[in-house]
């Protein structure tokens, strides 16, 4: 799941995965252009606070995390209407230092650049 600071950024990303959405709590439907206009208007009139963020599911559903953990799903992807959407957001832990030589490692690295040990996210 990807994380975004604005609804417009989330909608632009979701549009690469899906072309139409249903509003989660009403019978409203949105095509790509309609969702982008709504997102831009929402961001300018009602921006989220600094502790909140938007998430986009693999199928293009869009949710908001107002407390940084619980997800309230706003737009459901018509590409996968039965997608099993999580109710909480969990960041993938990243290794920041090599457990062998304590050198800094790049996010997503599979091996330490200094000592060569295999790195695993646990």
Buried (B, 14 or more C-beta within 10 A) or exposed (E): BEBBBBBBBBBBBBBEBBBBBBBBEEEEEBEBEBBBEBBBEBBEEEEBEEEEBBBBBEBBBBBBBEEEEEBEBBBBBBBBEEBEBEEEBEEEEEBEEBEEEEEEBEEEBEEBEEEEBEBEEE
